[in-house]
């Protein structure tokens, strides 16, 4: 019997995501902390980040790293928890609209 590794995910909302420097730090932290998939809605208000990974500790550290960047109105809407769905695409995706972000989440089975 093969055991599928657990996935963990989280959702962060901020007032906006416009700083390219901060976004580079978010992305670098995701790579360093083994976050498998990161999707970001940037370019204005609201800022939304969804992250998914197999390492709950790494994902929790990533959330702390993002919080330390002092995004305005930072809110971890869903703290790192075991995922009920997901898996598939890996890497980093950046969207400019909430509609695109929602579509990507729907395609992932997370809508």
BELVEN-V955496 format. One record per residue. RES is the residue in one small letter. PHI is phi in whole degrees, -180 to 180 (none if undefined). D_CENTER is the distance of its C-alpha to the mean C-alpha in Angstrom with 1 decimal. Layout:
res:RES phi:PHI d_center:D_CENTER
res:RES phi:PHI d_center:D_CENTER
This chain:
res:x phi:none d_center:31.0
res:x phi:-89 d_center:27.7
res:x phi:-108 d_center:24.8
res:x phi:-79 d_center:21.3
res:x phi:-64 d_center:18.8
res:x phi:-70 d_center:16.6
res:x phi:-112 d_center:12.9
res:x phi:-126 d_center:10.6
res:x phi:-142 d_center:7.5
res:x phi:-153 d_center:6.3
res:x phi:-131 d_center:6.0
res:x phi:-121 d_center:6.9
res:x phi:-121 d_center:9.8
res:x phi:-133 d_center:12.0
res:x phi:-62 d_center:15.4
res:x phi:-161 d_center:14.6
res:x phi:-132 d_center:12.9
res:x phi:-128 d_center:15.9
res:x phi:-73 d_center:16.5
res:x phi:-68 d_center:16.1
res:x phi:-65 d_center:16.9
res:x phi:-64 d_center:14.1
res:x phi:-64 d_center:11.6
res:x phi:-63 d_center:13.5
res:x phi:-66 d_center:13.0
res:x phi:-60 d_center:9.2
res:x phi:-66 d_center:9.5
res:x phi:-62 d_center:12.5
res:x phi:-62 d_center:11.2
res:x phi:-62 d_center:8.6
res:x phi:-66 d_center:11.8
res:x phi:-70 d_center:14.0
res:x phi:-103 d_center:12.2
res:x phi:60 d_center:11.9
res:x phi:-80 d_center:8.3
res:x phi:-73 d_center:9.4
res:x phi:-140 d_center:7.0
res:x phi:-133 d_center:4.3
res:x phi:-123 d_center:5.3
res:x phi:-128 d_center:6.5
res:x phi:-102 d_center:9.7
res:x phi:-126 d_center:12.0
res:x phi:99 d_center:15.8
res:x phi:164 d_center:16.7
res:x phi:-103 d_center:16.3
res:x phi:-83 d_center:14.1
res:x phi:-95 d_center:11.0
res:x phi:-134 d_center:7.9
res:x phi:-133 d_center:4.1
res:x phi:-124 d_center:2.6
res:x phi:-129 d_center:2.5
res:x phi:-141 d_center:6.3
res:x phi:-160 d_center:9.3
res:x phi:-90 d_center:13.0
res:x phi:-113 d_center:13.4
res:x phi:-63 d_center:12.9
res:x phi:-65 d_center:14.4
res:x phi:-61 d_center:12.2
res:x phi:-66 d_center:9.0
res:x phi:-64 d_center:11.1
res:x phi:-65 d_center:12.3
res:x phi:-62 d_center:9.1
res:x phi:-59 d_center:8.6
res:x phi:-63 d_center:12.3
res:x phi:-64 d_center:12.1
res:x phi:-64 d_center:9.9
res:x phi:-62 d_center:12.4
res:x phi:-67 d_center:15.2
res:x phi:-76 d_center:14.7
res:x phi:60 d_center:16.1
res:x phi:-63 d_center:14.3
res:x phi:-64 d_center:16.8
res:x phi:57 d_center:16.4
res:x phi:-62 d_center:13.2
res:x phi:-145 d_center:12.5
res:x phi:-85 d_center:10.3
res:x phi:-64 d_center:11.2
res:x phi:-124 d_center:10.4
res:x phi:-69 d_center:10.8
res:x phi:-50 d_center:10.0
res:x phi:-148 d_center:12.5
res:x phi:-60 d_center:14.0
res:x phi:-83 d_center:12.8
res:x phi:-90 d_center:15.6
res:x phi:-143 d_center:14.7
res:x phi:122 d_center:12.5
res:x phi:87 d_center:13.2
res:x phi:114 d_center:14.5
res:x phi:-57 d_center:13.0
res:x phi:-123 d_center:11.6
res:x phi:110 d_center:10.5
res:x phi:-128 d_center:8.9
res:x phi:-126 d_center:9.5
res:x phi:-125 d_center:10.4
res:x phi:-117 d_center:12.1
res:x phi:-104 d_center:14.8
res:x phi:-133 d_center:15.4
res:x phi:-65 d_center:14.1
res:x phi:-61 d_center:16.3
res:x phi:-63 d_center:14.7
res:x phi:-60 d_center:11.2
res:x phi:-61 d_center:13.1
res:x phi:-63 d_center:15.0
res:x phi:-63 d_center:12.2
res:x phi:-67 d_center:11.0
res:x phi:-61 d_center:14.8
res:x phi:-61 d_center:15.4
res:x phi:-85 d_center:13.0
res:x phi:82 d_center:15.1
res:x phi:-116 d_center:12.5
res:x phi:-78 d_center:14.4
